[in-house]
Amino acid sequence: MKVGEIMARNVKTVHHKTPIRALWKVIMDERVNSVPVVDEKEMLVGIISKQDMLEALYPDYRDVTEDFFSIADFEDIEKRITEMGDKPVRDIMRSRVIFTREDTPIMRALSRMLVRRLNQMPVLSYEDTIIGLITKGDIFKALVRHHLLRKGRNRPEPSSRKALKRRH
């Protein structure tokens, strides 16, 4: 099976100049964990996840450990949410994006996700525009449908299996 056979094709993207506040709304409305970021030509320039946004809120490790005996003011961290809202997505997006193509075998895409510890990957055309998104869940479902459920069709009906069990 190829990525193009099972990927989601209606992918919500955001422009790199989009305010982070608008990105939060997209993530909440679309119920996704990350959103690909594109430029004016719809070319993929980055990706941003909930994790990236949360990490941007949290102080740098050095800030916390400079004064070992002081406790970080977590209310100040929450105030960063308001400050961050007007910044453009490009300020905190990841610009190095691991992607795949629609003609990639799904097991190769899965391997890439496992090695890179990704839950999903954008699917790009050979013109480098985003045409889809594939998740580990998509691959899991495809494998179950193709290998397990297909083989399961040859099994006897439930009532027949009960009869077989009683005989043995």
N, C-alpha and C positions, 0 to 999 in steps of 0.2 A: 504494500500500500504506500501511496505517496502523500505527502503533507497536503497537497492541493485537494485531495479527496475528502479530507476530514476537517480542515481548518475553518474557523469562523471568518466569514467574508465581510460582514458589516462591522468594521472596526472603528470605534470612536477614537479620534486623534485630537490633539490640541496643537495650536501654533506656538512656536517658541517664545513669542512675546505675550502670550496669554498670562494674565495675573494668576498667581497661585490660588487665590480665593475662588476663581472660576474653575480651576482644576479640581478643587475639593468638591465642588458641586457635580462635576462630571463623574468623579469617582463614586460619589454617593448615589447619584441618579442612575448610573449605568451598572452599579454593583460590581465593579472591577477592582483589581488590586494594583494595576498599573495602566498607564496610558502612553502610547507612542507620541513623540513630539516631532512635528514636521515644520519645514520652512515654507516660504512663499510659493515654492515650486512643488509643494507636497512631497518633498524628499525627506526621508527619515534622518533626523539630526540628533535624536536622543530618545530616552525613555525615562519615565518618572513613576515611582511606586509609592504606596502608602509608607513603606519603610523609609524611603528616601526623605519624605516629608517629615516623618517623626524624628529621624536622625538630625535633620536640619534644625529642629527645635531644641534638641538636647545640647547642653554645653559640651565643648571639646573636653576630652579626657584630661588634658593639661589644666584646664580651668578648674576642674573639680579637685585635682590632686595638688595644685599649687599650695593651698593651705589645707593640709590634711585634717586639721581640727575644726575647720569651719564647715558648716553644712550648706550645701547648695540651696539657694532660694528657689524652690520649685514654682512658686507663684510668678517669679520673674520669667521662668521658662514658659509658663502659660501665656504671659504677655507677649512673647515672641510670636505667637500665633497671629495676633492682630498686626504686628509689624511685618510679618512675612506675607500676609495676604495680598499686598499690592505689588510685591516683587514679581518679575516675570519668571515663568517656568524655567527658562534657560539658566537662571541663577542656581538652581539646585538639581537639574536633570542630570542623568548620566549620559555622557556623550558617546561613550564606547558601548555600542549596542551589539549584543550577540543576536544574530538573526538566522533565518533559513530561507530556502527557496521552495516554491510549490512542487518542484519535481524531486525534492529530497525524500528518500525513503523514511517512513515514520520512525523506524528504529534508530536511524542515524540522528534524526532530530531529537529523539528521546535521550540518546547517549549524550548529545551536546547539553541538553538541559540538566541531566544528572551530574555530569562532570562540572558544569558551571553553577550548579545549585540554583537553577531557574525553575519557575513554575510555568512560565509561558515565554514564547518568542514571537516577535513579529515575523511575518512572511513577506519578503520583498520580491518584486518583479525584477527582471534583468535590467530595467531602467532605474532601479533602486527606489521605486515608489512602493508604499505599503499597500499590499493587496489582501492581507489577512493576518490572523493571529492563531497560533496553535498552543494548546496547553497540555500538560501531562494528563489531565483529565480527559481531553479529547482522544489522546492516544490510548489511554486505558480503556475507554468505552469502545473504541474501534477494535482493539485487540480482543476484548471480551466478545463483542458481537461476531467478529470474524472467526475466531478460533473456538470459543467455548459454546456460544449459543448455537452456532451452525452445526456443530457436532452433536449438540443436545437434541436436535430435531430428529435424529435417528433413534432416540431412546423411546421405549414404549410409553404409552399414555400412563398417567399416574395410577389409574385403576388397574391397569395391566401389571404394573410393577408390584402393587400390593398382592395381586394373585400370585405372582412369581415368588415373592418373599414367603408366602404361606406354604408353598410347595416345598421349600428348602428347609 
